[in-house]
């Protein structure tokens, strides 16, 4: 944080508290010409409904002052004043690490026990899979959905269609090290707008989707520049994560517009590595849970 922001936060924060003290003092003191405490103010409604000058109870005012004192104490104890670390030296990272350490002390032996079992065997352990499901919901569901059904740009983990393969070792490697899927833009390579249209129609024809047969025929020859990754028959290559274009499973939806967009602009998909975040033992259990989802289909 810059020195300017440091002092800006301090001035605004402390000034706000001092302003509250002044406001309470100013609003509670008597004013010249004002009715004395307990007397009528001269405001009357409906003929006999009079307003009296009854100040707030003293204990109520002191509660306001006490809350201000507590707030100031909080800012001294915790890091609330710019770069000032607070007398407690508390940080959210420190609290997280302490909580994770306590969790590891409590559950570490259980994860270690699970890590010693092969993934196919572990996938059949009902109790272990309940724990794996909780791991998945906490760490993976944001992208893949709570039911692992995926979304546009995020693959379903419940079917048997896998970009990099469905072996236990491959699933674990994907979680541990992450994946970076890149498809370069190919508009220029296939002959501009017309070529993109023709290749897109050919790609649609591979899965039996609605397409223009004439354009698809013209796009077949131009598909040769795509065959380096997707193969001459468009069946993909799991070694590099190139998807199979002959099935009816699409990561970015299977419309002609989505296919054209992919050829024109390319695609970039990233799955973050989880080794440092979760550790190998938890990843082992998580991989077993994901493996069990595809085996249940």
Beta strands, then each sheet from edge to edge (+ up, - down):
strand 1: 40-45
strand 2: 49-52
strand 3: 179-183
strand 4: 267-271
sheet 1: 1+ 2-
sheet 2: 3+ 4-
end
